[in-house]
Amino acid sequence: MSMRAPLGRALGLGSARDGTGSFWHMRLTSIANIPLTIFFVWIVVSLVGSPYEEVVATLSSPLVAIAMTLVIVLALIHMKIGMQEIIVDYAHGGTKFVLLILNTFFSVVIGAASVFAILKIGFGG
Amino acid sequence: MANAGVETKRPLSPHIQIYKFIPTYLMSGFHRVTGALLYFGTLLVAAWLVAAAAGPDYFAWASWFFESWLGWLALLGYTWALMHHMLGGIRHLIWDTGAMFDKQSATMLAYATLAGSITLTVLIWIVGLLVY
C-alpha cells in the first residue's frame, strides 16, 4: 500500500533513494578532511616565499604527493556535495539542473587539473 | 482536476527573515558561506599546482599574483574560511553524535568556532610571515 498523497503520486516527485548516500559521504569526507587540512596548511605555510626548485622538490616527494592527491580528491567530493545542497536549496526548475551540471563539471575539471599537476611534478616532469 | 492549483496554494515554510540574529544562526550562515568561498578557492589551489607543474616561468607568474595585495587578501580570506569551516565541521560532527545540542552548549560552540577560527588564522599568518 502506498503512503503517498494523490498529488505526490501524480507529480512523481519524492525520494530519489540516495539522500543518505550524500549524508554519509559528507560525514566521511569531513572526518578525513580534518587531518588533510592540517597537512595542507602545514605544507603551504612551509613553502611560503620558497623558490620554484624547492616547491617542486617538496611536492615531488612521494608521501607529500600522495597526501596532496587525497587533499584534492576528498575536498572536491566534499565541496561538490556541499554546493549541490546549496543549489537545491535556492535554485529551482531549469536553473537548478544547469547549476547541478556546472557543479559536477567544475569539480571534475579542478580535480583533473590538480591531480595531473601533482602526478607530473611527482614523476619528475 | 479537483487538485488544480493546489501546488501554488500550499504554504511555504518561513525563510531567513523570521529568525533572530543569535550566535548559532549566524555561525550556521558562516558555515555555508565559508564552504562556498572554499569551493571557489580551489581555483587558487589548482592554479598554484598547475603553475608549479608547468615550469619556472608559469610559477613566477603565479607567485607574482599570490604576493600582490589582491593575492594576500585572497590568501587571508582563504585561511580564515578554511579554519572556520573546519571548526564548524567539527562542531557538526559533535552534534552528529547527539552531544552538546542544548541551548547553552550550542551557543558556546558557536562562539568557540568564531574565536577559534580567528585565533588559528592569526597563528598561521604569524608562522607564515616568519617563514616568508
gemmi code that builds the backbone of each chain (N, CA, C; Angstrom):
import gemmi

chains = {
    "A": [
        ("MET", (0.838, -1.206, 0.000), (0.000, 0.000, 0.000), (0.867, 1.248, 0.000)),
        ("SER", (0.536, 2.175, -0.858), (1.333, 3.403, -0.940), (0.869, 4.405, 0.106)),
        ("MET", (1.845, 5.050, 0.735), (1.538, 6.071, 1.748), (1.516, 7.460, 1.120)),
        ("ARG", (1.680, 7.551, -0.202), (1.845, 8.856, -0.838), (0.497, 9.512, -1.124)),
        ("ALA", (0.496, 10.856, -1.066), (-0.712, 11.615, -1.376), (-0.956, 11.561, -2.880)),
        ("PRO", (-2.221, 11.706, -3.302), (-2.529, 11.667, -4.741), (-1.719, 12.691, -5.536)),
        ("LEU", (-1.539, 13.897, -4.980), (-0.779, 14.940, -5.697), (0.673, 14.502, -5.867)),
        ("GLY", (1.253, 13.942, -4.799), (2.634, 13.487, -4.845), (2.820, 12.392, -5.877)),
        ("ARG", (1.842, 11.486, -5.956), (1.912, 10.401, -6.938), (1.847, 10.936, -8.357)),
        ("ALA", (0.941, 11.917, -8.564), (0.765, 12.477, -9.906), (2.007, 13.233, -10.348)),
        ("LEU", (2.635, 13.969, -9.432), (3.817, 14.763, -9.802), (5.048, 13.885, -9.956)),
        ("GLY", (5.012, 12.719, -9.343), (6.144, 11.800, -9.470), (7.387, 12.268, -8.747)),
        ("LEU", (7.227, 13.185, -7.798), (8.389, 13.667, -7.065), (8.545, 12.881, -5.765)),
        ("GLY", (9.655, 13.056, -5.115), (9.858, 12.393, -3.839), (11.266, 11.843, -3.745)),
        ("SER", (11.455, 10.893, -2.856), (12.790, 10.368, -2.596), (13.406, 9.747, -3.845)),
        ("ALA", (14.661, 10.139, -4.117), (15.394, 9.518, -5.215), (16.227, 8.354, -4.668)),
        ("ARG", (16.051, 8.051, -3.376), (16.674, 6.914, -2.709), (18.184, 7.015, -2.566)),
        ("ASP", (18.758, 8.217, -2.700), (20.199, 8.308, -2.453), (20.541, 9.450, -1.487)),
        ("GLY", (19.545, 9.940, -0.762), (19.774, 11.033, 0.181), (20.753, 10.672, 1.282)),
        ("THR", (20.628, 9.430, 1.824), (21.533, 9.041, 2.896), (22.953, 8.834, 2.365)),
        ("GLY", (23.078, 8.566, 1.069), (24.414, 8.419, 0.471), (25.189, 9.710, 0.568)),
        ("SER", (24.549, 10.821, 0.169), (25.184, 12.139, 0.277), (25.500, 12.468, 1.719)),
        ("PHE", (24.544, 12.178, 2.599), (24.707, 12.458, 4.028), (25.949, 11.744, 4.556)),
        ("TRP", (26.067, 10.461, 4.246), (27.178, 9.654, 4.751), (28.514, 10.112, 4.145)),
        ("HIS", (28.541, 10.371, 2.841), (29.792, 10.795, 2.202), (30.257, 12.150, 2.707)),
        ("MET", (29.297, 13.019, 3.067), (29.649, 14.317, 3.635), (30.368, 14.113, 4.969)),
        ("ARG", (29.848, 13.220, 5.822), (30.470, 12.947, 7.135), (31.830, 12.279, 6.956)),
        ("LEU", (31.863, 11.310, 6.041), (33.102, 10.563, 5.792), (34.217, 11.509, 5.353)),
        ("THR", (33.908, 12.374, 4.370), (34.938, 13.288, 3.862), (35.266, 14.370, 4.891)),
        ("SER", (34.296, 14.765, 5.729), (34.628, 15.809, 6.708), (35.569, 15.265, 7.777)),
        ("ILE", (35.410, 13.994, 8.157), (36.337, 13.386, 9.123), (37.741, 13.322, 8.500)),
        ("ALA", (37.822, 12.838, 7.262), (39.122, 12.720, 6.585), (39.755, 14.087, 6.363)),
        ("ASN", (38.926, 15.101, 6.106), (39.452, 16.426, 5.770), (40.078, 17.160, 6.955)),
        ("ILE", (39.823, 16.705, 8.186), (40.451, 17.378, 9.345), (41.979, 17.185, 9.305)),
        ("PRO", (42.484, 15.931, 9.330), (43.946, 15.786, 9.231), (44.501, 16.278, 7.894)),
        ("LEU", (43.741, 16.091, 6.811), (44.233, 16.514, 5.491), (44.366, 18.033, 5.418)),
        ("THR", (43.443, 18.769, 6.045), (43.516, 20.229, 6.054), (44.738, 20.696, 6.839)),
        ("ILE", (44.983, 20.037, 7.995), (46.147, 20.399, 8.804), (47.429, 20.158, 7.995)),
        ("PHE", (47.499, 19.019, 7.293), (48.649, 18.719, 6.438), (48.800, 19.770, 5.337)),
        ("PHE", (47.701, 20.108, 4.673), (47.712, 21.072, 3.566), (48.222, 22.442, 4.030)),
        ("VAL", (47.694, 22.911, 5.172), (48.119, 24.210, 5.701), (49.606, 24.169, 6.058)),
        ("TRP", (50.039, 23.072, 6.680), (51.444, 22.913, 7.068), (52.354, 22.976, 5.844)),
        ("ILE", (52.003, 22.253, 4.768), (52.812, 22.244, 3.551), (52.865, 23.634, 2.914)),
        ("VAL", (51.696, 24.270, 2.775), (51.650, 25.579, 2.121), (52.440, 26.612, 2.928)),
        ("VAL", (52.241, 26.614, 4.257), (52.953, 27.584, 5.098), (54.465, 27.349, 5.016)),
        ("SER", (54.879, 26.082, 4.996), (56.322, 25.791, 4.936), (56.924, 26.225, 3.597)),
        ("LEU", (56.067, 26.373, 2.562), (56.576, 26.742, 1.234), (56.377, 28.221, 0.901)),
        ("VAL", (55.856, 28.991, 1.867), (55.604, 30.418, 1.616), (56.909, 31.119, 1.224)),
        ("GLY", (56.907, 31.766, 0.063), (58.066, 32.524, -0.381), (59.231, 31.682, -0.887)),
        ("SER", (59.034, 30.330, -0.918), (60.125, 29.466, -1.375), (60.322, 29.568, -2.884)),
        ("PRO", (61.575, 29.384, -3.360), (61.816, 29.397, -4.801), (61.207, 28.169, -5.486)),
        ("TYR", (61.019, 28.277, -6.786), (60.399, 27.231, -7.604), (60.991, 25.839, -7.346)),
        ("GLU", (62.327, 25.754, -7.330), (63.003, 24.463, -7.192), (62.618, 23.768, -5.884)),
        ("GLU", (62.536, 24.572, -4.806), (62.210, 23.999, -3.503), (60.758, 23.522, -3.449)),
        ("VAL", (59.844, 24.314, -4.049), (58.429, 23.931, -4.075), (58.256, 22.608, -4.813)),
        ("VAL", (58.886, 22.513, -5.991), (58.776, 21.298, -6.796), (59.407, 20.106, -6.067)),
        ("ALA", (60.552, 20.329, -5.419), (61.219, 19.239, -4.687), (60.326, 18.713, -3.568)),
        ("THR", (59.681, 19.632, -2.828), (58.788, 19.206, -1.735), (57.581, 18.450, -2.272)),
        ("LEU", (56.955, 19.014, -3.328), (55.737, 18.396, -3.865), (56.022, 17.059, -4.546)),
        ("SER", (57.286, 16.831, -4.954), (57.577, 15.591, -5.668), (57.916, 14.439, -4.722)),
        ("SER", (58.060, 14.723, -3.429), (58.294, 13.622, -2.500), (57.032, 12.764, -2.435)),
        ("PRO", (57.177, 11.417, -2.544), (56.003, 10.535, -2.662), (54.937, 10.743, -1.579)),
        ("LEU", (55.355, 10.852, -0.328), (54.359, 10.998, 0.739), (53.562, 12.287, 0.593)),
        ("VAL", (54.262, 13.376, 0.253), (53.583, 14.661, 0.055), (52.633, 14.568, -1.136)),
        ("ALA", (53.107, 13.937, -2.231), (52.274, 13.825, -3.438), (51.014, 13.000, -3.167)),
        ("ILE", (51.167, 11.893, -2.431), (50.010, 11.039, -2.116), (49.016, 11.810, -1.242)),
        ("ALA", (49.550, 12.450, -0.174), (48.670, 13.197, 0.731), (48.000, 14.361, 0.003)),
        ("MET", (48.748, 15.029, -0.873), (48.188, 16.165, -1.601), (47.073, 15.702, -2.549)),
        ("THR", (47.240, 14.525, -3.167), (46.187, 13.972, -4.026), (44.930, 13.703, -3.196)),
        ("LEU", (45.118, 13.159, -1.985), (43.963, 12.899, -1.111), (43.287, 14.203, -0.694)),
        ("VAL", (44.106, 15.230, -0.395), (43.557, 16.546, -0.043), (42.622, 17.008, -1.151)),
        ("ILE", (43.122, 16.971, -2.388), (42.349, 17.462, -3.532), (41.090, 16.626, -3.758)),
        ("VAL", (41.246, 15.308, -3.849), (40.113, 14.447, -4.212), (39.017, 14.488, -3.138)),
        ("LEU", (39.409, 14.371, -1.855), (38.394, 14.351, -0.798), (37.739, 15.723, -0.623)),
        ("ALA", (38.533, 16.799, -0.783), (37.951, 18.143, -0.687), (36.944, 18.359, -1.820)),
        ("LEU", (37.265, 17.849, -3.014), (36.365, 18.052, -4.151), (35.063, 17.259, -3.997)),
        ("ILE", (35.143, 16.022, -3.473), (33.916, 15.244, -3.242), (33.051, 15.991, -2.213)),
        ("HIS", (33.712, 16.460, -1.139), (33.032, 17.184, -0.067), (32.357, 18.453, -0.594)),
        ("MET", (33.107, 19.241, -1.370), (32.563, 20.527, -1.824), (31.501, 20.349, -2.908)),
        ("LYS", (31.610, 19.259, -3.680), (30.613, 19.000, -4.722), (29.256, 18.691, -4.068)),
        ("ILE", (29.272, 17.874, -3.002), (28.023, 17.575, -2.276), (27.497, 18.846, -1.612)),
        ("GLY", (28.413, 19.638, -1.028), (28.021, 20.866, -0.340), (27.367, 21.858, -1.278)),
        ("MET", (27.970, 22.074, -2.447), (27.402, 23.023, -3.402), (26.070, 22.504, -3.937)),
        ("GLN", (25.963, 21.177, -4.069), (24.698, 20.573, -4.500), (23.589, 20.907, -3.489)),
        ("GLU", (23.916, 20.857, -2.190), (22.936, 21.206, -1.153), (22.509, 22.664, -1.271)),
        ("ILE", (23.497, 23.540, -1.532), (23.186, 24.964, -1.672), (22.293, 25.184, -2.888)),
        ("ILE", (22.636, 24.536, -4.002), (21.872, 24.723, -5.240), (20.422, 24.270, -5.068)),
        ("VAL", (20.219, 23.070, -4.507), (18.825, 22.592, -4.381), (18.028, 23.396, -3.357)),
        ("ASP", (18.719, 24.107, -2.458), (18.016, 24.983, -1.510), (17.488, 26.241, -2.188)),
        ("TYR", (18.274, 26.809, -3.118), (17.930, 28.130, -3.636), (17.482, 28.150, -5.098)),
        ("ALA", (17.887, 27.161, -5.895), (17.546, 27.190, -7.317), (16.461, 26.158, -7.626)),
        ("HIS", (15.622, 26.482, -8.588), (14.526, 25.591, -8.933), (14.404, 25.453, -10.440)),
        ("GLY", (13.722, 24.402, -10.871), (13.431, 24.217, -12.286), (14.679, 24.035, -13.133)),
        ("GLY", (14.653, 24.681, -14.302), (15.757, 24.534, -15.247), (17.073, 25.056, -14.712)),
        ("THR", (17.009, 26.201, -13.986), (18.224, 26.789, -13.404), (18.933, 25.775, -12.515)),
        ("LYS", (18.129, 25.048, -11.717), (18.686, 24.068, -10.789), (19.482, 23.009, -11.558)),
        ("PHE", (18.918, 22.506, -12.645), (19.602, 21.445, -13.382), (20.872, 21.945, -14.049)),
        ("VAL", (20.816, 23.176, -14.590), (22.014, 23.742, -15.210), (23.120, 23.897, -14.171)),
        ("LEU", (22.759, 24.427, -12.988), (23.752, 24.628, -11.923), (24.308, 23.303, -11.405)),
        ("LEU", (23.435, 22.289, -11.294), (23.902, 20.974, -10.832), (24.910, 20.378, -11.816)),
        ("ILE", (24.647, 20.579, -13.117), (25.573, 20.078, -14.148), (26.893, 20.838, -14.064)),
        ("LEU", (26.820, 22.183, -13.956), (28.036, 23.003, -13.857), (28.848, 22.639, -12.616)),
        ("ASN", (28.138, 22.337, -11.504), (28.796, 21.959, -10.252), (29.654, 20.707, -10.461)),
        ("THR", (29.069, 19.709, -11.112), (29.815, 18.471, -11.377), (30.993, 18.742, -12.306)),
        ("PHE", (30.767, 19.498, -13.374), (31.843, 19.797, -14.328), (32.991, 20.536, -13.639)),
        ("PHE", (32.649, 21.562, -12.845), (33.665, 22.361, -12.157), (34.524, 21.469, -11.265)),
        ("SER", (33.869, 20.633, -10.457), (34.599, 19.769, -9.520), (35.517, 18.800, -10.268)),
        ("VAL", (35.018, 18.219, -11.346), (35.814, 17.237, -12.091), (36.995, 17.914, -12.792)),
        ("VAL", (36.780, 19.103, -13.376), (37.860, 19.804, -14.082), (38.955, 20.238, -13.106)),
        ("ILE", (38.549, 20.801, -11.960), (39.531, 21.200, -10.939), (40.314, 19.974, -10.472)),
        ("GLY", (39.604, 18.864, -10.279), (40.248, 17.635, -9.833), (41.234, 17.106, -10.860)),
        ("ALA", (40.826, 17.050, -12.131), (41.692, 16.537, -13.197), (42.950, 17.389, -13.310)),
        ("ALA", (42.788, 18.720, -13.305), (43.940, 19.622, -13.444), (44.894, 19.469, -12.264)),
        ("SER", (44.353, 19.444, -11.044), (45.190, 19.374, -9.847), (45.921, 18.036, -9.746)),
        ("VAL", (45.189, 16.939, -9.978), (45.810, 15.615, -9.850), (46.870, 15.423, -10.934)),
        ("PHE", (46.581, 15.886, -12.168), (47.585, 15.784, -13.225), (48.844, 16.572, -12.838)),
        ("ALA", (48.646, 17.773, -12.298), (49.786, 18.612, -11.896), (50.619, 17.914, -10.816)),
        ("ILE", (49.949, 17.328, -9.822), (50.663, 16.631, -8.732), (51.458, 15.442, -9.293)),
        ("LEU", (50.808, 14.670, -10.189), (51.483, 13.499, -10.755), (52.660, 13.913, -11.629)),
        ("LYS", (52.484, 14.975, -12.412), (53.561, 15.439, -13.299), (54.771, 15.857, -12.462)),
        ("ILE", (54.521, 16.608, -11.399), (55.619, 17.028, -10.513), (56.228, 15.791, -9.846)),
        ("GLY", (55.353, 14.880, -9.391), (55.805, 13.687, -8.682), (56.669, 12.773, -9.528)),
        ("PHE", (56.318, 12.665, -10.815), (57.083, 11.796, -11.716), (58.250, 12.528, -12.358)),
        ("GLY", (58.499, 13.745, -11.888), (59.693, 14.468, -12.311), (59.595, 15.155, -13.656)),
        ("GLY", (58.334, 15.427, -14.114), (58.135, 16.072, -15.413), (58.398, 17.559, -15.344)),
    ],
    "B": [
        ("MET", (-10.174, 17.666, -12.331), (-8.981, 18.307, -11.777), (-9.302, 18.996, -10.457)),
        ("ALA", (-9.697, 18.184, -9.484), (-10.033, 18.750, -8.175), (-8.824, 19.377, -7.502)),
        ("ASN", (-7.656, 18.873, -7.848), (-6.435, 19.353, -7.195), (-5.733, 20.476, -7.954)),
        ("ALA", (-6.357, 20.978, -9.022), (-5.701, 22.002, -9.835), (-5.357, 23.225, -8.995)),
        ("GLY", (-4.120, 23.690, -9.083), (-3.714, 24.899, -8.354), (-3.312, 24.634, -6.923)),
        ("VAL", (-3.448, 23.391, -6.472), (-3.111, 23.062, -5.081), (-1.643, 23.379, -4.792)),
        ("GLU", (-0.804, 23.056, -5.786), (0.634, 23.219, -5.588), (1.005, 24.661, -5.250)),
        ("THR", (0.413, 25.614, -5.979), (0.773, 27.014, -5.770), (0.186, 27.575, -4.495)),
        ("LYS", (-0.908, 26.964, -3.991), (-1.559, 27.496, -2.792), (-1.004, 26.901, -1.509)),
        ("ARG", (-0.101, 25.947, -1.625), (0.433, 25.314, -0.410), (1.285, 26.313, 0.366)),
        ("PRO", (1.239, 26.233, 1.696), (2.018, 27.199, 2.487), (3.523, 26.965, 2.336)),
        ("LEU", (4.281, 28.049, 2.382), (5.741, 27.956, 2.309), (6.297, 27.990, 3.726)),
        ("SER", (7.365, 27.242, 3.953), (7.988, 27.305, 5.273), (8.703, 28.645, 5.400)),
        ("PRO", (8.785, 29.185, 6.638), (9.412, 30.502, 6.808), (10.889, 30.475, 6.433)),
        ("HIS", (11.376, 31.596, 5.927), (12.765, 31.688, 5.490), (13.568, 32.557, 6.464)),
        ("ILE", (14.782, 32.942, 6.074), (15.724, 33.584, 6.996), (15.198, 34.833, 7.699)),
        ("GLN", (14.244, 35.555, 7.083), (13.844, 36.845, 7.661), (13.120, 36.737, 9.004)),
        ("ILE", (12.650, 35.525, 9.379), (11.897, 35.425, 10.643), (12.797, 35.104, 11.835)),
        ("TYR", (14.072, 34.788, 11.584), (14.925, 34.364, 12.693), (15.669, 35.518, 13.347)),
        ("LYS", (15.865, 35.395, 14.664), (16.658, 36.375, 15.406), (18.133, 36.154, 15.119)),
        ("PHE", (18.923, 37.228, 15.203), (20.362, 37.114, 14.984), (21.056, 36.562, 16.231)),
        ("ILE", (20.943, 35.258, 16.423), (21.605, 34.640, 17.579), (22.875, 33.940, 17.072)),
        ("PRO", (23.865, 33.690, 17.971), (25.157, 33.131, 17.537), (25.058, 31.861, 16.691)),
        ("THR", (24.182, 30.924, 17.089), (24.096, 29.667, 16.338), (23.572, 29.901, 14.914)),
        ("TYR", (22.643, 30.835, 14.801), (22.085, 31.167, 13.485), (23.155, 31.786, 12.589)),
        ("LEU", (23.916, 32.708, 13.200), (24.972, 33.400, 12.465), (26.062, 32.424, 12.008)),
        ("MET", (26.473, 31.505, 12.908), (27.532, 30.557, 12.578), (27.072, 29.514, 11.557)),
        ("SER", (25.758, 29.236, 11.556), (25.207, 28.345, 10.534), (25.384, 28.980, 9.155)),
        ("GLY", (25.068, 30.296, 9.085), (25.251, 31.027, 7.834), (26.720, 31.096, 7.441)),
        ("PHE", (27.580, 31.382, 8.426), (29.019, 31.456, 8.169), (29.542, 30.135, 7.602)),
        ("HIS", (29.004, 29.019, 8.123), (29.481, 27.712, 7.675), (29.193, 27.525, 6.187)),
        ("ARG", (27.998, 27.926, 5.782), (27.632, 27.788, 4.372), (28.434, 28.760, 3.501)),
        ("VAL", (28.577, 29.994, 3.966), (29.295, 31.000, 3.172), (30.780, 30.629, 3.039)),
        ("THR", (31.413, 30.185, 4.155), (32.824, 29.802, 4.070), (32.995, 28.571, 3.168)),
        ("GLY", (32.009, 27.663, 3.206), (32.053, 26.497, 2.325), (32.036, 26.921, 0.871)),
        ("ALA", (31.165, 27.889, 0.543), (31.074, 28.383, -0.834), (32.349, 29.120, -1.239)),
        ("LEU", (32.940, 29.873, -0.302), (34.201, 30.576, -0.594), (35.307, 29.566, -0.896)),
        ("LEU", (35.374, 28.509, -0.089), (36.409, 27.488, -0.285), (36.215, 26.765, -1.613)),
        ("TYR", (34.943, 26.617, -2.014), (34.617, 25.991, -3.304), (35.355, 26.726, -4.431)),
        ("PHE", (35.229, 28.055, -4.440), (35.899, 28.830, -5.485), (37.392, 28.997, -5.188)),
        ("GLY", (37.756, 28.876, -3.908), (39.171, 28.932, -3.535), (39.979, 27.783, -4.123)),
        ("THR", (39.310, 26.667, -4.454), (40.041, 25.550, -5.063), (40.643, 25.951, -6.406)),
        ("LEU", (40.073, 27.006, -7.033), (40.665, 27.544, -8.270), (42.100, 28.001, -7.999)),
        ("LEU", (42.329, 28.640, -6.835), (43.667, 29.125, -6.476), (44.612, 27.953, -6.232)),
        ("VAL", (44.098, 26.931, -5.531), (44.922, 25.749, -5.246), (45.321, 25.072, -6.557)),
        ("ALA", (44.337, 24.882, -7.445), (44.612, 24.240, -8.733), (45.585, 25.082, -9.554)),
        ("ALA", (45.402, 26.417, -9.535), (46.281, 27.307, -10.305), (47.720, 27.203, -9.798)),
        ("TRP", (47.870, 27.139, -8.476), (49.203, 27.026, -7.859), (49.877, 25.721, -8.280)),
        ("LEU", (49.129, 24.595, -8.191), (49.687, 23.285, -8.540), (50.018, 23.200, -10.034)),
        ("VAL", (49.110, 23.684, -10.874), (49.333, 23.617, -12.321), (50.523, 24.507, -12.705)),
        ("ALA", (50.635, 25.671, -12.069), (51.761, 26.561, -12.354), (53.084, 25.903, -11.975)),
        ("ALA", (53.095, 25.209, -10.819), (54.317, 24.512, -10.401), (54.660, 23.393, -11.373)),
        ("ALA", (53.620, 22.731, -11.916), (53.850, 21.634, -12.867), (54.265, 22.153, -14.237)),
        ("ALA", (53.841, 23.375, -14.581), (54.082, 23.912, -15.925), (55.502, 24.448, -16.098)),
        ("GLY", (56.173, 24.770, -14.987), (57.554, 25.234, -15.106), (57.809, 26.558, -14.419)),
        ("PRO", (59.088, 26.952, -14.343), (59.501, 28.139, -13.589), (58.817, 29.440, -14.026)),
        ("ASP", (58.605, 29.605, -15.355), (58.008, 30.853, -15.841), (56.577, 31.018, -15.341)),
        ("TYR", (55.802, 29.923, -15.453), (54.414, 29.969, -15.001), (54.353, 30.120, -13.486)),
        ("PHE", (55.303, 29.455, -12.804), (55.315, 29.528, -11.352), (55.632, 30.947, -10.883)),
        ("ALA", (56.533, 31.617, -11.601), (56.880, 33.003, -11.268), (55.651, 33.902, -11.428)),
        ("TRP", (54.864, 33.610, -12.453), (53.648, 34.395, -12.687), (52.652, 34.185, -11.545)),
        ("ALA", (52.476, 32.918, -11.118), (51.569, 32.608, -10.003), (52.062, 33.262, -8.709)),
        ("SER", (53.397, 33.203, -8.486), (53.964, 33.813, -7.279), (53.731, 35.318, -7.278)),
        ("TRP", (53.852, 35.922, -8.476), (53.605, 37.358, -8.579), (52.186, 37.680, -8.127)),
        ("PHE", (51.203, 36.853, -8.555), (49.816, 37.095, -8.141), (49.640, 36.903, -6.632)),
        ("PHE", (50.153, 35.771, -6.105), (49.940, 35.478, -4.686), (50.629, 36.500, -3.778)),
        ("GLU", (51.691, 37.141, -4.291), (52.402, 38.130, -3.474), (51.932, 39.562, -3.741)),
        ("SER", (50.925, 39.711, -4.600), (50.315, 41.037, -4.784), (49.334, 41.279, -3.638)),
        ("TRP", (48.854, 42.522, -3.499), (47.933, 42.797, -2.379), (46.625, 42.011, -2.528)),
        ("LEU", (46.199, 41.797, -3.774), (44.978, 41.032, -4.016), (45.191, 39.562, -3.644)),
        ("GLY", (46.391, 39.048, -3.969), (46.737, 37.675, -3.629), (46.782, 37.457, -2.125)),
        ("TRP", (47.398, 38.416, -1.422), (47.484, 38.330, 0.042), (46.096, 38.365, 0.666)),
        ("LEU", (45.243, 39.231, 0.128), (43.873, 39.340, 0.630), (43.113, 38.027, 0.409)),
        ("ALA", (43.291, 37.454, -0.789), (42.633, 36.182, -1.112), (43.132, 35.079, -0.178)),
        ("LEU", (44.443, 35.050, 0.073), (45.005, 34.012, 0.944), (44.569, 34.187, 2.395)),
        ("LEU", (44.468, 35.462, 2.831), (43.992, 35.727, 4.195), (42.548, 35.251, 4.348)),
        ("GLY", (41.710, 35.611, 3.378), (40.311, 35.177, 3.387), (40.197, 33.662, 3.307)),
        ("TYR", (41.041, 33.061, 2.471), (41.020, 31.605, 2.300), (41.406, 30.919, 3.611)),
        ("THR", (42.449, 31.445, 4.284), (42.897, 30.854, 5.554), (41.772, 30.881, 6.583)),
        ("TRP", (41.132, 32.052, 6.720), (40.062, 32.164, 7.704), (38.887, 31.249, 7.334)),
        ("ALA", (38.495, 31.254, 6.054), (37.368, 30.416, 5.619), (37.663, 28.948, 5.893)),
        ("LEU", (38.907, 28.532, 5.615), (39.297, 27.128, 5.823), (39.228, 26.762, 7.300)),
        ("MET", (39.773, 27.633, 8.165), (39.765, 27.360, 9.597), (38.342, 27.384, 10.161)),
        ("HIS", (37.560, 28.369, 9.715), (36.194, 28.472, 10.213), (35.349, 27.280, 9.775)),
        ("HIS", (35.525, 26.865, 8.522), (34.750, 25.734, 8.013), (35.182, 24.429, 8.678)),
        ("MET", (36.485, 24.309, 8.973), (36.974, 23.102, 9.650), (36.399, 23.015, 11.071)),
        ("LEU", (36.480, 24.117, 11.817), (35.947, 24.118, 13.186), (34.425, 23.950, 13.177)),
        ("GLY", (33.758, 24.606, 12.212), (32.304, 24.445, 12.081), (31.954, 23.000, 11.766)),
        ("GLY", (32.807, 22.347, 10.972), (32.602, 20.941, 10.630), (32.756, 20.051, 11.847)),
        ("ILE", (33.769, 20.345, 12.670), (33.979, 19.571, 13.901), (32.746, 19.722, 14.809)),
        ("ARG", (32.222, 20.974, 14.861), (31.007, 21.253, 15.630), (29.843, 20.365, 15.137)),
        ("HIS", (29.717, 20.266, 13.820), (28.648, 19.430, 13.261), (28.874, 17.954, 13.568)),
        ("LEU", (30.139, 17.517, 13.563), (30.425, 16.116, 13.884), (30.094, 15.823, 15.346)),
        ("ILE", (30.350, 16.801, 16.232), (29.973, 16.632, 17.651), (28.447, 16.496, 17.745)),
        ("TRP", (27.741, 17.367, 17.037), (26.272, 17.310, 17.043), (25.747, 15.998, 16.468)),
        ("ASP", (26.460, 15.445, 15.487), (26.034, 14.177, 14.877), (25.985, 13.044, 15.890)),
        ("THR", (26.799, 13.170, 16.962), (26.759, 12.125, 17.997), (25.602, 12.369, 18.963)),
        ("GLY", (24.936, 13.525, 18.820), (23.825, 13.861, 19.705), (24.250, 14.700, 20.894)),
        ("ALA", (25.555, 14.960, 21.011), (26.068, 15.712, 22.158), (25.981, 17.216, 21.923)),
        ("MET", (25.956, 17.984, 23.003), (26.037, 19.446, 23.008), (24.946, 20.132, 22.190)),
        ("PHE", (23.778, 19.533, 22.199), (22.666, 20.099, 21.435), (21.820, 21.061, 22.270)),
        ("ASP", (22.069, 21.124, 23.582), (21.294, 22.044, 24.412), (21.691, 23.489, 24.114)),
        ("LYS", (20.813, 24.416, 24.497), (20.965, 25.822, 24.095), (22.314, 26.413, 24.522)),
        ("GLN", (22.704, 26.195, 25.796), (23.948, 26.788, 26.320), (25.171, 26.241, 25.580)),
        ("SER", (25.219, 24.896, 25.429), (26.374, 24.277, 24.765), (26.463, 24.709, 23.306)),
        ("ALA", (25.325, 24.741, 22.611), (25.319, 25.104, 21.190), (25.807, 26.543, 21.009)),
        ("THR", (25.356, 27.437, 21.901), (25.786, 28.832, 21.827), (27.280, 28.946, 22.131)),
        ("MET", (27.732, 28.179, 23.129), (29.155, 28.186, 23.483), (29.983, 27.714, 22.291)),
        ("LEU", (29.520, 26.649, 21.615), (30.236, 26.130, 20.443), (30.285, 27.163, 19.321)),
        ("ALA", (29.195, 27.930, 19.175), (29.148, 28.953, 18.128), (30.226, 30.015, 18.373)),
        ("TYR", (30.319, 30.500, 19.631), (31.358, 31.481, 19.977), (32.748, 30.868, 19.813)),
        ("ALA", (32.893, 29.602, 20.233), (34.196, 28.935, 20.157), (34.656, 28.790, 18.700)),
        ("THR", (33.707, 28.526, 17.790), (34.039, 28.380, 16.378), (34.624, 29.671, 15.834)),
        ("LEU", (33.962, 30.795, 16.153), (34.419, 32.086, 15.652), (35.766, 32.475, 16.275)),
        ("ALA", (35.848, 32.358, 17.612), (37.092, 32.714, 18.304), (38.237, 31.814, 17.836)),
        ("GLY", (37.948, 30.532, 17.696), (38.966, 29.570, 17.260), (39.459, 29.855, 15.860)),
        ("SER", (38.539, 30.186, 14.951), (38.948, 30.412, 13.560), (39.819, 31.660, 13.444)),
        ("ILE", (39.486, 32.701, 14.206), (40.294, 33.929, 14.164), (41.673, 33.668, 14.782)),
        ("THR", (41.694, 32.954, 15.927), (42.959, 32.629, 16.585), (43.869, 31.808, 15.665)),
        ("LEU", (43.312, 30.756, 15.069), (44.116, 29.891, 14.190), (44.631, 30.657, 12.971)),
        ("THR", (43.787, 31.546, 12.416), (44.203, 32.337, 11.259), (45.392, 33.221, 11.625)),
        ("VAL", (45.306, 33.895, 12.789), (46.400, 34.761, 13.244), (47.681, 33.943, 13.442)),
        ("LEU", (47.547, 32.773, 14.095), (48.718, 31.921, 14.348), (49.357, 31.458, 13.042)),
        ("ILE", (48.527, 31.004, 12.088), (49.053, 30.531, 10.799), (49.795, 31.653, 10.090)),
        ("TRP", (49.238, 32.880, 10.155), (49.869, 34.002, 9.453), (51.139, 34.464, 10.156)),
        ("ILE", (51.187, 34.343, 11.474), (52.443, 34.689, 12.172), (53.533, 33.724, 11.725)),
        ("VAL", (53.222, 32.417, 11.725), (54.205, 31.411, 11.290), (54.567, 31.651, 9.818)),
        ("GLY", (53.552, 31.901, 8.989), (53.775, 32.134, 7.564), (54.689, 33.326, 7.308)),
        ("LEU", (54.455, 34.408, 8.041), (55.286, 35.612, 7.844), (56.723, 35.385, 8.362)),
        ("LEU", (56.860, 34.565, 9.421), (58.205, 34.240, 9.914), (58.953, 33.413, 8.872)),
        ("VAL", (58.250, 32.462, 8.235), (58.863, 31.631, 7.193), (59.220, 32.489, 5.983)),
        ("TYR", (58.311, 33.415, 5.659), (58.471, 34.277, 4.476), (59.675, 35.193, 4.658)),
    ],
}
model = gemmi.Model(1)
for chain_id, residues in chains.items():
    chain = gemmi.Chain(chain_id)
    for i, (resn, *xyz) in enumerate(residues, 1):
        res = gemmi.Residue()
        res.name, res.seqid = resn, gemmi.SeqId(i, " ")
        for name, pos in zip(("N", "CA", "C"), xyz):
            atom = gemmi.Atom()
            atom.name, atom.element = name, gemmi.Element(name[0])
            atom.pos, atom.b_iso = gemmi.Position(*pos), 0.0
            res.add_atom(atom)
        chain.add_residue(res)
    model.add_chain(chain)
structure = gemmi.Structure()
structure.add_model(model)
structure.setup_entities()
